[in-house]
C-alpha cells in the first residue's frame, strides 16, 4: 500500500531555476492542452482563505494550499 503523505515539501515558484524552466514549460503546456485548463494566476493563488490545510493554518492558508492538498478541513 502506498503512503499518501507528501515526502518532499519543497516547491519552486517563479522564477524557477534555469535548468527547470524548459521542462516545466513543456509539462504545463501538455497539462493545459490535455485537460483544457489555464494556469491559475499567481495573484489568485495567493488569496488567503479561512481553512486549515495541513500544515498551514489561517491566516496563512492560501487558495493554492487548498487546491493542491488531499486532506483539507474547514474551520469549526
mmCIF file of the N, C-alpha and C atoms, coordinates in Angstrom:
data_MODEL
# 
_entry.id   MODEL 
# 
loop_
_atom_site.group_PDB 
_atom_site.id 
_atom_site.type_symbol 
_atom_site.label_atom_id 
_atom_site.label_alt_id 
_atom_site.label_comp_id 
_atom_site.label_asym_id 
_atom_site.label_entity_id 
_atom_site.label_seq_id 
_atom_site.pdbx_PDB_ins_code 
_atom_site.Cartn_x 
_atom_site.Cartn_y 
_atom_site.Cartn_z 
_atom_site.occupancy 
_atom_site.B_iso_or_equiv 
_atom_site.pdbx_formal_charge 
_atom_site.auth_seq_id 
_atom_site.auth_comp_id 
_atom_site.auth_asym_id 
_atom_site.auth_atom_id 
_atom_site.pdbx_PDB_model_num 
ATOM 1   N N  . UNK A 1 1  ? 0.841   -1.179 0.000   1.00 0.00 ? 1  UNK A N  1 
ATOM 2   C CA . UNK A 1 1  ? 0.000   0.000  0.000   1.00 0.00 ? 1  UNK A CA 1 
ATOM 3   C C  . UNK A 1 1  ? 0.883   1.238  0.000   1.00 0.00 ? 1  UNK A C  1 
ATOM 4   N N  . UNK A 1 2  ? 0.531   2.207  -0.823  1.00 0.00 ? 2  UNK A N  1 
ATOM 5   C CA . UNK A 1 2  ? 1.347   3.399  -0.965  1.00 0.00 ? 2  UNK A CA 1 
ATOM 6   C C  . UNK A 1 2  ? 0.971   4.455  0.077   1.00 0.00 ? 2  UNK A C  1 
ATOM 7   N N  . UNK A 1 3  ? 1.971   5.079  0.672   1.00 0.00 ? 3  UNK A N  1 
ATOM 8   C CA . UNK A 1 3  ? 1.765   6.158  1.632   1.00 0.00 ? 3  UNK A CA 1 
ATOM 9   C C  . UNK A 1 3  ? 1.317   7.403  0.874   1.00 0.00 ? 3  UNK A C  1 
ATOM 10  N N  . UNK A 1 4  ? 0.188   7.998  1.259   1.00 0.00 ? 4  UNK A N  1 
ATOM 11  C CA . UNK A 1 4  ? -0.351  9.142  0.539   1.00 0.00 ? 4  UNK A CA 1 
ATOM 12  C C  . UNK A 1 4  ? 0.215   10.477 1.014   1.00 0.00 ? 4  UNK A C  1 
ATOM 13  N N  . UNK A 1 5  ? 1.031   10.473 2.043   1.00 0.00 ? 5  UNK A N  1 
ATOM 14  C CA . UNK A 1 5  ? 1.633   11.709 2.541   1.00 0.00 ? 5  UNK A CA 1 
ATOM 15  C C  . UNK A 1 5  ? 2.734   12.166 1.591   1.00 0.00 ? 5  UNK A C  1 
ATOM 16  N N  . UNK A 1 6  ? 2.884   13.483 1.481   1.00 0.00 ? 6  UNK A N  1 
ATOM 17  C CA . UNK A 1 6  ? 3.972   14.030 0.678   1.00 0.00 ? 6  UNK A CA 1 
ATOM 18  C C  . UNK A 1 6  ? 5.264   13.940 1.468   1.00 0.00 ? 6  UNK A C  1 
ATOM 19  N N  . UNK A 1 7  ? 6.317   13.550 0.797   1.00 0.00 ? 7  UNK A N  1 
ATOM 20  C CA . UNK A 1 7  ? 7.600   13.417 1.475   1.00 0.00 ? 7  UNK A CA 1 
ATOM 21  C C  . UNK A 1 7  ? 8.526   14.583 1.180   1.00 0.00 ? 7  UNK A C  1 
ATOM 22  N N  . UNK A 1 8  ? 8.426   15.173 0.011   1.00 0.00 ? 8  UNK A N  1 
ATOM 23  C CA . UNK A 1 8  ? 9.265   16.309 -0.344  1.00 0.00 ? 8  UNK A CA 1 
ATOM 24  C C  . UNK A 1 8  ? 8.379   17.535 -0.459  1.00 0.00 ? 8  UNK A C  1 
ATOM 25  N N  . UNK A 1 9  ? 8.418   18.384 0.534   1.00 0.00 ? 9  UNK A N  1 
ATOM 26  C CA . UNK A 1 9  ? 7.538   19.545 0.557   1.00 0.00 ? 9  UNK A CA 1 
ATOM 27  C C  . UNK A 1 9  ? 8.157   20.772 -0.105  1.00 0.00 ? 9  UNK A C  1 
ATOM 28  N N  . UNK A 1 10 ? 9.314   20.642 -0.735  1.00 0.00 ? 10 UNK A N  1 
ATOM 29  C CA . UNK A 1 10 ? 9.970   21.776 -1.367  1.00 0.00 ? 10 UNK A CA 1 
ATOM 30  C C  . UNK A 1 10 ? 9.261   22.103 -2.675  1.00 0.00 ? 10 UNK A C  1 
ATOM 31  N N  . UNK A 1 11 ? 8.870   23.350 -2.815  1.00 0.00 ? 11 UNK A N  1 
ATOM 32  C CA . UNK A 1 11 ? 8.168   23.811 -4.000  1.00 0.00 ? 11 UNK A CA 1 
ATOM 33  C C  . UNK A 1 11 ? 8.914   25.015 -4.550  1.00 0.00 ? 11 UNK A C  1 
ATOM 34  N N  . UNK A 1 12 ? 9.056   25.073 -5.861  1.00 0.00 ? 12 UNK A N  1 
ATOM 35  C CA . UNK A 1 12 ? 9.671   26.229 -6.502  1.00 0.00 ? 12 UNK A CA 1 
ATOM 36  C C  . UNK A 1 12 ? 8.584   27.083 -7.125  1.00 0.00 ? 12 UNK A C  1 
ATOM 37  N N  . UNK A 1 13 ? 8.656   28.375 -6.894  1.00 0.00 ? 13 UNK A N  1 
ATOM 38  C CA . UNK A 1 13 ? 7.782   29.324 -7.560  1.00 0.00 ? 13 UNK A CA 1 
ATOM 39  C C  . UNK A 1 13 ? 8.643   30.176 -8.476  1.00 0.00 ? 13 UNK A C  1 
ATOM 40  N N  . UNK A 1 14 ? 7.994   30.947 -9.335  1.00 0.00 ? 14 UNK A N  1 
ATOM 41  C CA . UNK A 1 14 ? 8.749   31.797 -10.256 1.00 0.00 ? 14 UNK A CA 1 
ATOM 42  C C  . UNK A 1 14 ? 9.689   32.699 -9.494  1.00 0.00 ? 14 UNK A C  1 
ATOM 43  N N  . UNK A 1 15 ? 10.873  32.921 -9.980  1.00 0.00 ? 15 UNK A N  1 
ATOM 44  C CA . UNK A 1 15 ? 11.444  32.240 -11.138 1.00 0.00 ? 15 UNK A CA 1 
ATOM 45  C C  . UNK A 1 15 ? 12.008  30.876 -10.757 1.00 0.00 ? 15 UNK A C  1 
ATOM 46  N N  . UNK A 1 16 ? 11.804  29.932 -11.630 1.00 0.00 ? 16 UNK A N  1 
ATOM 47  C CA . UNK A 1 16 ? 12.362  28.593 -11.425 1.00 0.00 ? 16 UNK A CA 1 
ATOM 48  C C  . UNK A 1 16 ? 13.862  28.621 -11.698 1.00 0.00 ? 16 UNK A C  1 
ATOM 49  N N  . UNK A 1 17 ? 14.591  27.660 -11.141 1.00 0.00 ? 17 UNK A N  1 
ATOM 50  C CA . UNK A 1 17 ? 15.999  27.528 -11.532 1.00 0.00 ? 17 UNK A CA 1 
ATOM 51  C C  . UNK A 1 17 ? 16.071  27.307 -13.048 1.00 0.00 ? 17 UNK A C  1 
ATOM 52  N N  . UNK A 1 18 ? 17.095  27.852 -13.690 1.00 0.00 ? 18 UNK A N  1 
ATOM 53  C CA . UNK A 1 18 ? 17.212  27.796 -15.153 1.00 0.00 ? 18 UNK A CA 1 
ATOM 54  C C  . UNK A 1 18 ? 17.040  26.389 -15.720 1.00 0.00 ? 18 UNK A C  1 
ATOM 55  N N  . UNK A 1 19 ? 17.630  25.395 -15.054 1.00 0.00 ? 19 UNK A N  1 
ATOM 56  C CA . UNK A 1 19 ? 17.573  24.035 -15.587 1.00 0.00 ? 19 UNK A CA 1 
ATOM 57  C C  . UNK A 1 19 ? 16.177  23.418 -15.483 1.00 0.00 ? 19 UNK A C  1 
ATOM 58  N N  . UNK A 1 20 ? 15.273  24.046 -14.735 1.00 0.00 ? 20 UNK A N  1 
ATOM 59  C CA . UNK A 1 20 ? 13.917  23.516 -14.581 1.00 0.00 ? 20 UNK A CA 1 
ATOM 60  C C  . UNK A 1 20 ? 12.892  24.245 -15.443 1.00 0.00 ? 20 UNK A C  1 
ATOM 61  N N  . UNK A 1 21 ? 13.242  25.416 -15.984 1.00 0.00 ? 21 UNK A N  1 
ATOM 62  C CA . UNK A 1 21 ? 12.263  26.240 -16.694 1.00 0.00 ? 21 UNK A CA 1 
ATOM 63  C C  . UNK A 1 21 ? 11.716  25.561 -17.944 1.00 0.00 ? 21 UNK A C  1 
ATOM 64  N N  . UNK A 1 22 ? 12.576  25.045 -18.819 1.00 0.00 ? 22 UNK A N  1 
ATOM 65  C CA . UNK A 1 22 ? 12.107  24.422 -20.061 1.00 0.00 ? 22 UNK A CA 1 
ATOM 66  C C  . UNK A 1 22 ? 11.234  23.190 -19.793 1.00 0.00 ? 22 UNK A C  1 
ATOM 67  N N  . UNK A 1 23 ? 11.671  22.253 -18.941 1.00 0.00 ? 23 UNK A N  1 
ATOM 68  C CA . UNK A 1 23 ? 10.794  21.107 -18.646 1.00 0.00 ? 23 UNK A CA 1 
ATOM 69  C C  . UNK A 1 23 ? 9.468   21.536 -18.016 1.00 0.00 ? 23 UNK A C  1 
ATOM 70  N N  . UNK A 1 24 ? 9.491   22.532 -17.144 1.00 0.00 ? 24 UNK A N  1 
ATOM 71  C CA . UNK A 1 24 ? 8.255   22.999 -16.505 1.00 0.00 ? 24 UNK A CA 1 
ATOM 72  C C  . UNK A 1 24 ? 7.304   23.595 -17.534 1.00 0.00 ? 24 UNK A C  1 
ATOM 73  N N  . UNK A 1 25 ? 7.840   24.366 -18.478 1.00 0.00 ? 25 UNK A N  1 
ATOM 74  C CA . UNK A 1 25 ? 7.001   24.942 -19.535 1.00 0.00 ? 25 UNK A CA 1 
ATOM 75  C C  . UNK A 1 25 ? 6.372   23.847 -20.392 1.00 0.00 ? 25 UNK A C  1 
ATOM 76  N N  . UNK A 1 26 ? 7.157   22.844 -20.748 1.00 0.00 ? 26 UNK A N  1 
ATOM 77  C CA . UNK A 1 26 ? 6.647   21.747 -21.579 1.00 0.00 ? 26 UNK A CA 1 
ATOM 78  C C  . UNK A 1 26 ? 5.557   20.963 -20.849 1.00 0.00 ? 26 UNK A C  1 
ATOM 79  N N  . UNK A 1 27 ? 5.787   20.671 -19.588 1.00 0.00 ? 27 UNK A N  1 
ATOM 80  C CA . UNK A 1 27 ? 4.799   19.925 -18.796 1.00 0.00 ? 27 UNK A CA 1 
ATOM 81  C C  . UNK A 1 27 ? 3.527   20.740 -18.624 1.00 0.00 ? 27 UNK A C  1 
ATOM 82  N N  . UNK A 1 28 ? 3.663   22.024 -18.327 1.00 0.00 ? 28 UNK A N  1 
ATOM 83  C CA . UNK A 1 28 ? 2.464   22.845 -18.114 1.00 0.00 ? 28 UNK A CA 1 
ATOM 84  C C  . UNK A 1 28 ? 1.654   22.981 -19.400 1.00 0.00 ? 28 UNK A C  1 
ATOM 85  N N  . UNK A 1 29 ? 2.326   23.136 -20.543 1.00 0.00 ? 29 UNK A N  1 
ATOM 86  C CA . UNK A 1 29 ? 1.587   23.212 -21.816 1.00 0.00 ? 29 UNK A CA 1 
ATOM 87  C C  . UNK A 1 29 ? 0.818   21.918 -22.077 1.00 0.00 ? 29 UNK A C  1 
ATOM 88  N N  . UNK A 1 30 ? 1.427   20.779 -21.782 1.00 0.00 ? 30 UNK A N  1 
ATOM 89  C CA . UNK A 1 30 ? 0.771   19.485 -22.002 1.00 0.00 ? 30 UNK A CA 1 
ATOM 90  C C  . UNK A 1 30 ? -0.439  19.327 -21.086 1.00 0.00 ? 30 UNK A C  1 
ATOM 91  N N  . UNK A 1 31 ? -0.287  19.684 -19.819 1.00 0.00 ? 31 UNK A N  1 
ATOM 92  C CA . UNK A 1 31 ? -1.406  19.594 -18.864 1.00 0.00 ? 31 UNK A CA 1 
ATOM 93  C C  . UNK A 1 31 ? -2.540  20.507 -19.301 1.00 0.00 ? 31 UNK A C  1 
ATOM 94  N N  . UNK A 1 32 ? -2.210  21.754 -19.659 1.00 0.00 ? 32 UNK A N  1 
ATOM 95  C CA . UNK A 1 32 ? -3.238  22.703 -20.087 1.00 0.00 ? 32 UNK A CA 1 
ATOM 96  C C  . UNK A 1 32 ? -3.964  22.208 -21.329 1.00 0.00 ? 32 UNK A C  1 
ATOM 97  N N  . UNK A 1 33 ? -3.247  21.646 -22.276 1.00 0.00 ? 33 UNK A N  1 
ATOM 98  C CA . UNK A 1 33 ? -3.872  21.150 -23.506 1.00 0.00 ? 33 UNK A CA 1 
ATOM 99  C C  . UNK A 1 33 ? -4.721  19.908 -23.245 1.00 0.00 ? 33 UNK A C  1 
ATOM 100 N N  . UNK A 1 34 ? -4.196  18.958 -22.499 1.00 0.00 ? 34 UNK A N  1 
ATOM 101 C CA . UNK A 1 34 ? -4.923  17.705 -22.251 1.00 0.00 ? 34 UNK A CA 1 
ATOM 102 C C  . UNK A 1 34 ? -6.198  17.910 -21.452 1.00 0.00 ? 34 UNK A C  1 
ATOM 103 N N  . UNK A 1 35 ? -6.152  18.803 -20.464 1.00 0.00 ? 35 UNK A N  1 
ATOM 104 C CA . UNK A 1 35 ? -7.304  18.995 -19.585 1.00 0.00 ? 35 UNK A CA 1 
ATOM 105 C C  . UNK A 1 35 ? -8.105  20.250 -19.916 1.00 0.00 ? 35 UNK A C  1 
ATOM 106 N N  . UNK A 1 36 ? -7.678  20.960 -20.963 1.00 0.00 ? 36 UNK A N  1 
ATOM 107 C CA . UNK A 1 36 ? -8.359  22.193 -21.394 1.00 0.00 ? 36 UNK A CA 1 
ATOM 108 C C  . UNK A 1 36 ? -8.522  23.169 -20.230 1.00 0.00 ? 36 UNK A C  1 
ATOM 109 N N  . UNK A 1 37 ? -7.424  23.431 -19.565 1.00 0.00 ? 37 UNK A N  1 
ATOM 110 C CA . UNK A 1 37 ? -7.401  24.357 -18.434 1.00 0.00 ? 37 UNK A CA 1 
ATOM 111 C C  . UNK A 1 37 ? -6.326  25.408 -18.667 1.00 0.00 ? 37 UNK A C  1 
ATOM 112 N N  . UNK A 1 38 ? -6.395  26.469 -17.876 1.00 0.00 ? 38 UNK A N  1 
ATOM 113 C CA . UNK A 1 38 ? -5.377  27.509 -17.893 1.00 0.00 ? 38 UNK A CA 1 
ATOM 114 C C  . UNK A 1 38 ? -4.681  27.525 -16.547 1.00 0.00 ? 38 UNK A C  1 
ATOM 115 N N  . UNK A 1 39 ? -3.477  28.034 -16.544 1.00 0.00 ? 39 UNK A N  1 
ATOM 116 C CA . UNK A 1 39 ? -2.726  28.150 -15.294 1.00 0.00 ? 39 UNK A CA 1 
ATOM 117 C C  . UNK A 1 39 ? -3.459  29.082 -14.335 1.00 0.00 ? 39 UNK A C  1 
ATOM 118 N N  . UNK A 1 40 ? -3.414  28.762 -13.055 1.00 0.00 ? 40 UNK A N  1 
ATOM 119 C CA . UNK A 1 40 ? -4.005  29.603 -12.021 1.00 0.00 ? 40 UNK A CA 1 
ATOM 120 C C  . UNK A 1 40 ? -3.121  30.832 -11.853 1.00 0.00 ? 40 UNK A C  1 
ATOM 121 N N  . UNK A 1 41 ? -3.664  32.038 -12.081 1.00 0.00 ? 41 UNK A N  1 
ATOM 122 C CA . UNK A 1 41 ? -2.846  33.245 -11.927 1.00 0.00 ? 41 UNK A CA 1 
ATOM 123 C C  . UNK A 1 41 ? -2.287  33.354 -10.513 1.00 0.00 ? 41 UNK A C  1 
ATOM 124 N N  . UNK A 1 42 ? -1.050  33.794 -10.416 1.00 0.00 ? 42 UNK A N  1 
ATOM 125 C CA . UNK A 1 42 ? -0.374  33.870 -9.121  1.00 0.00 ? 42 UNK A CA 1 
ATOM 126 C C  . UNK A 1 42 ? -1.147  34.722 -8.120  1.00 0.00 ? 42 UNK A C  1 
ATOM 127 N N  . UNK A 1 43 ? -1.708  35.861 -8.567  1.00 0.00 ? 43 UNK A N  1 
ATOM 128 C CA . UNK A 1 43 ? -2.439  36.724 -7.629  1.00 0.00 ? 43 UNK A CA 1 
ATOM 129 C C  . UNK A 1 43 ? -3.682  36.024 -7.082  1.00 0.00 ? 43 UNK A C  1 
ATOM 130 N N  . UNK A 1 44 ? -4.288  35.147 -7.860  1.00 0.00 ? 44 UNK A N  1 
ATOM 131 C CA . UNK A 1 44 ? -5.446  34.396 -7.381  1.00 0.00 ? 44 UNK A CA 1 
ATOM 132 C C  . UNK A 1 44 ? -5.005  33.267 -6.445  1.00 0.00 ? 44 UNK A C  1 
ATOM 133 N N  . UNK A 1 45 ? -3.915  32.604 -6.768  1.00 0.00 ? 45 UNK A N  1 
ATOM 134 C CA . UNK A 1 45 ? -3.400  31.513 -5.934  1.00 0.00 ? 45 UNK A CA 1 
ATOM 135 C C  . UNK A 1 45 ? -3.006  32.006 -4.550  1.00 0.00 ? 45 UNK A C  1 
ATOM 136 N N  . UNK A 1 46 ? -2.616  33.269 -4.450  1.00 0.00 ? 46 UNK A N  1 
ATOM 137 C CA . UNK A 1 46 ? -2.158  33.839 -3.177  1.00 0.00 ? 46 UNK A CA 1 
ATOM 138 C C  . UNK A 1 46 ? -3.279  34.413 -2.313  1.00 0.00 ? 46 UNK A C  1 
ATOM 139 N N  . UNK A 1 47 ? -4.539  34.265 -2.720  1.00 0.00 ? 47 UNK A N  1 
ATOM 140 C CA . UNK A 1 47 ? -5.664  34.756 -1.914  1.00 0.00 ? 47 UNK A CA 1 
ATOM 141 C C  . UNK A 1 47 ? -5.745  33.941 -0.627  1.00 0.00 ? 47 UNK A C  1 
ATOM 142 N N  . UNK A 1 48 ? -5.801  34.632 0.512   1.00 0.00 ? 48 UNK A N  1 
ATOM 143 C CA . UNK A 1 48 ? -5.897  33.950 1.808   1.00 0.00 ? 48 UNK A CA 1 
ATOM 144 C C  . UNK A 1 48 ? -7.325  33.462 2.040   1.00 0.00 ? 48 UNK A C  1 
ATOM 145 N N  . UNK A 1 49 ? -7.445  32.248 2.567   1.00 0.00 ? 49 UNK A N  1 
ATOM 146 C CA . UNK A 1 49 ? -8.752  31.648 2.818   1.00 0.00 ? 49 UNK A CA 1 
ATOM 147 C C  . UNK A 1 49 ? -8.803  31.090 4.240   1.00 0.00 ? 49 UNK A C  1 
ATOM 148 N N  . UNK A 1 50 ? -10.007 31.019 4.844   1.00 0.00 ? 50 UNK A N  1 
ATOM 149 C CA . UNK A 1 50 ? -10.144 30.558 6.233   1.00 0.00 ? 50 UNK A CA 1 
ATOM 150 C C  . UNK A 1 50 ? -10.256 29.040 6.368   1.00 0.00 ? 50 UNK A C  1 
ATOM 151 N N  . UNK A 1 51 ? -9.237  28.326 5.912   1.00 0.00 ? 51 UNK A N  1 
ATOM 152 C CA . UNK A 1 51 ? -9.221  26.867 6.014   1.00 0.00 ? 51 UNK A CA 1 
ATOM 153 C C  . UNK A 1 51 ? -7.922  26.393 6.641   1.00 0.00 ? 51 UNK A C  1 
ATOM 154 N N  . UNK A 1 52 ? -8.011  25.254 7.319   1.00 0.00 ? 52 UNK A N  1 
ATOM 155 C CA . UNK A 1 52 ? -6.818  24.553 7.785   1.00 0.00 ? 52 UNK A CA 1 
ATOM 156 C C  . UNK A 1 52 ? -6.433  23.567 6.693   1.00 0.00 ? 52 UNK A C  1 
ATOM 157 N N  . UNK A 1 53 ? -5.240  23.677 6.179   1.00 0.00 ? 53 UNK A N  1 
ATOM 158 C CA . UNK A 1 53 ? -4.729  22.753 5.173   1.00 0.00 ? 53 UNK A CA 1 
ATOM 159 C C  . UNK A 1 53 ? -3.340  22.356 5.651   1.00 0.00 ? 53 UNK A C  1 
ATOM 160 N N  . UNK A 1 54 ? -3.268  21.192 6.298   1.00 0.00 ? 54 UNK A N  1 
ATOM 161 C CA . UNK A 1 54 ? -2.029  20.765 6.952   1.00 0.00 ? 54 UNK A CA 1 
ATOM 162 C C  . UNK A 1 54 ? -0.818  20.957 6.064   1.00 0.00 ? 54 UNK A C  1 
ATOM 163 N N  . UNK A 1 55 ? 0.229   21.520 6.560   1.00 0.00 ? 55 UNK A N  1 
ATOM 164 C CA . UNK A 1 55 ? 0.446   22.011 7.917   1.00 0.00 ? 55 UNK A CA 1 
ATOM 165 C C  . UNK A 1 55 ? 0.152   23.499 8.069   1.00 0.00 ? 55 UNK A C  1 
ATOM 166 N N  . UNK A 1 56 ? -0.580  24.099 7.130   1.00 0.00 ? 56 UNK A N  1 
ATOM 167 C CA . UNK A 1 56 ? -0.823  25.543 7.149   1.00 0.00 ? 56 UNK A CA 1 
ATOM 168 C C  . UNK A 1 56 ? -2.149  25.849 7.830   1.00 0.00 ? 56 UNK A C  1 
ATOM 169 N N  . UNK A 1 57 ? -2.156  26.908 8.644   1.00 0.00 ? 57 UNK A N  1 
ATOM 170 C CA . UNK A 1 57 ? -3.363  27.329 9.356   1.00 0.00 ? 57 UNK A CA 1 
ATOM 171 C C  . UNK A 1 57 ? -3.685  28.774 9.007   1.00 0.00 ? 57 UNK A C  1 
ATOM 172 N N  . UNK A 1 58 ? -4.979  29.155 9.115   1.00 0.00 ? 58 UNK A N  1 
ATOM 173 C CA . UNK A 1 58 ? -5.331  30.557 8.920   1.00 0.00 ? 58 UNK A CA 1 
ATOM 174 C C  . UNK A 1 58 ? -4.561  31.426 9.913   1.00 0.00 ? 58 UNK A C  1 
ATOM 175 N N  . UNK A 1 59 ? -4.169  32.585 9.553   1.00 0.00 ? 59 UNK A N  1 
ATOM 176 C CA . UNK A 1 59 ? -4.474  33.329 8.328   1.00 0.00 ? 59 UNK A CA 1 
ATOM 177 C C  . UNK A 1 59 ? -3.470  33.097 7.207   1.00 0.00 ? 59 UNK A C  1 
ATOM 178 N N  . UNK A 1 60 ? -2.609  32.095 7.313   1.00 0.00 ? 60 UNK A N  1 
ATOM 179 C CA . UNK A 1 60 ? -1.561  31.873 6.312   1.00 0.00 ? 60 UNK A CA 1 
ATOM 180 C C  . UNK A 1 60 ? -1.985  30.976 5.155   1.00 0.00 ? 60 UNK A C  1 
ATOM 181 N N  . UNK A 1 61 ? -3.139  30.341 5.244   1.00 0.00 ? 61 UNK A N  1 
ATOM 182 C CA . UNK A 1 61 ? -3.587  29.424 4.196   1.00 0.00 ? 61 UNK A CA 1 
ATOM 183 C C  . UNK A 1 61 ? -4.026  30.205 2.963   1.00 0.00 ? 61 UNK A C  1 
ATOM 184 N N  . UNK A 1 62 ? -3.602  29.744 1.807   1.00 0.00 ? 62 UNK A N  1 
ATOM 185 C CA . UNK A 1 62 ? -3.997  30.388 0.555   1.00 0.00 ? 62 UNK A CA 1 
ATOM 186 C C  . UNK A 1 62 ? -4.828  29.423 -0.294  1.00 0.00 ? 62 UNK A C  1 
ATOM 187 N N  . UNK A 1 63 ? -5.435  29.964 -1.325  1.00 0.00 ? 63 UNK A N  1 
ATOM 188 C CA . UNK A 1 63 ? -6.198  29.145 -2.260  1.00 0.00 ? 63 UNK A CA 1 
ATOM 189 C C  . UNK A 1 63 ? -5.304  28.060 -2.868  1.00 0.00 ? 63 UNK A C  1 
ATOM 190 N N  . UNK A 1 64 ? -4.051  28.386 -3.126  1.00 0.00 ? 64 UNK A N  1 
ATOM 191 C CA . UNK A 1 64 ? -3.103  27.399 -3.654  1.00 0.00 ? 64 UNK A CA 1 
ATOM 192 C C  . UNK A 1 64 ? -2.987  26.198 -2.727  1.00 0.00 ? 64 UNK A C  1 
ATOM 193 N N  . UNK A 1 65 ? -2.846  26.430 -1.426  1.00 0.00 ? 65 UNK A N  1 
ATOM 194 C CA . UNK A 1 65 ? -2.749  25.329 -0.463  1.00 0.00 ? 65 UNK A CA 1 
ATOM 195 C C  . UNK A 1 65 ? -3.990  24.433 -0.534  1.00 0.00 ? 65 UNK A C  1 
ATOM 196 N N  . UNK A 1 66 ? -5.165  25.046 -0.587  1.00 0.00 ? 66 UNK A N  1 
ATOM 197 C CA . UNK A 1 66 ? -6.414  24.282 -0.573  1.00 0.00 ? 66 UNK A CA 1 
ATOM 198 C C  . UNK A 1 66 ? -6.624  23.482 -1.857  1.00 0.00 ? 66 UNK A C  1 
ATOM 199 N N  . UNK A 1 67 ? -6.225  24.034 -2.976  1.00 0.00 ? 67 UNK A N  1 
ATOM 200 C CA . UNK A 1 67 ? -6.431  23.337 -4.245  1.00 0.00 ? 67 UNK A CA 1 
ATOM 201 C C  . UNK A 1 67 ? -5.477  22.170 -4.444  1.00 0.00 ? 67 UNK A C  1 
ATOM 202 N N  . UNK A 1 68 ? -4.331  22.220 -3.806  1.00 0.00 ? 68 UNK A N  1 
ATOM 203 C CA . UNK A 1 68 ? -3.315  21.202 -4.039  1.00 0.00 ? 68 UNK A CA 1 
ATOM 204 C C  . UNK A 1 68 ? -2.990  20.417 -2.779  1.00 0.00 ? 68 UNK A C  1 
ATOM 205 N N  . UNK A 1 69 ? -4.035  19.970 -2.090  1.00 0.00 ? 69 UNK A N  1 
ATOM 206 C CA . UNK A 1 69 ? -3.868  19.092 -0.937  1.00 0.00 ? 69 UNK A CA 1 
ATOM 207 C C  . UNK A 1 69 ? -4.913  17.993 -1.014  1.00 0.00 ? 69 UNK A C  1 
ATOM 208 N N  . UNK A 1 70 ? -4.655  16.901 -0.359  1.00 0.00 ? 70 UNK A N  1 
ATOM 209 C CA . UNK A 1 70 ? -5.622  15.805 -0.363  1.00 0.00 ? 70 UNK A CA 1 
ATOM 210 C C  . UNK A 1 70 ? -6.375  15.709 0.953   1.00 0.00 ? 70 UNK A C  1 
ATOM 211 N N  . UNK A 1 71 ? -6.064  16.596 1.924   1.00 0.00 ? 71 UNK A N  1 
ATOM 212 C CA . UNK A 1 71 ? -6.684  16.495 3.238   1.00 0.00 ? 71 UNK A CA 1 
ATOM 213 C C  . UNK A 1 71 ? -7.140  17.850 3.800   1.00 0.00 ? 71 UNK A C  1 
ATOM 214 N N  . UNK A 1 72 ? -8.045  18.588 3.131   1.00 0.00 ? 72 UNK A N  1 
ATOM 215 C CA . UNK A 1 72 ? -8.492  19.867 3.682   1.00 0.00 ? 72 UNK A CA 1 
ATOM 216 C C  . UNK A 1 72 ? -9.535  19.674 4.783   1.00 0.00 ? 72 UNK A C  1 
ATOM 217 N N  . UNK A 1 73 ? -9.609  20.635 5.682   1.00 0.00 ? 73 UNK A N  1 
ATOM 218 C CA . UNK A 1 73 ? -10.629 20.629 6.739   1.00 0.00 ? 73 UNK A CA 1 
ATOM 219 C C  . UNK A 1 73 ? -11.034 22.073 6.994   1.00 0.00 ? 73 UNK A C  1 
ATOM 220 N N  . UNK A 1 74 ? -12.322 22.338 7.060   1.00 0.00 ? 74 UNK A N  1 
ATOM 221 C CA . UNK A 1 74 ? -12.779 23.712 7.248   1.00 0.00 ? 74 UNK A CA 1 
ATOM 222 C C  . UNK A 1 74 ? -12.711 24.113 8.711   1.00 0.00 ? 74 UNK A C  1 
ATOM 223 N N  . UNK A 1 75 ? -12.780 25.414 8.922   1.00 0.00 ? 75 UNK A N  1 
ATOM 224 C CA . UNK A 1 75 ? -12.792 25.942 10.289  1.00 0.00 ? 75 UNK A CA 1 
ATOM 225 C C  . UNK A 1 75 ? -14.037 25.475 11.018  1.00 0.00 ? 75 UNK A C  1 
ATOM 226 N N  . UNK A 1 76 ? -13.950 25.261 12.325  1.00 0.00 ? 76 UNK A N  1 
ATOM 227 C CA . UNK A 1 76 ? -15.148 24.864 13.083  1.00 0.00 ? 76 UNK A CA 1 
ATOM 228 C C  . UNK A 1 76 ? -16.159 25.995 13.144  1.00 0.00 ? 76 UNK A C  1 
# 
